[in-house]
Amino acid sequence: TKVHKATPAPTSTSSTTTNSNTVVATKTSGVNVIITGINGKSWVGIQDATGTQIFSGRISTGVKQTFTDKQLLNVTVGNAAAVDLNVNGREMGVPGGVGEVVHLSFTPDQSSQG
C-alpha cells in the first residue's frame, strides 16, 4: 500500500480581509444620545434640530432611551443626578447634581453643556 502525504494549503499573506476603515464605516451618522436612568426618576425633554419635541417624559432607574438626529439634539434633564449620558459613543457620566436642571446641546462632532 502507498501512503499519500497531505500537502498543506498555501497560506495567504494578503491583507484583503482587513479593512482599516471598518470603524468609520460603522459609525452612526448624525448625533446619538443614550440616556440611562441610574438613580431614581428624572424628567427629560428632547428637541431635534428643527425645535420639534421628540421626547417628553420620565426616565426611571434601569430605563434606557436612545435619541438620534442628523444635526442637533437639545436635551433638558430635570434631575441631572438620576441619569447617565452617552453621546456619540462617548460616556459622559452624570450631567449634574440631585434636583439640578441642566440644558445640553449635542451635535455629531461635539458635545457641550450650556
Secondary structure, 3 states (H helix, E strand, C coil): CCCCCCCCCCCCCCCCCCCCCHHHHHCCCCEEEEEEECCCCEEEEEECCCCCEEEEEEECCCCEEEEEECCCEEEEECCHHHEEEEECCEEEECCCCCCCCEEEEECCCCEEEC
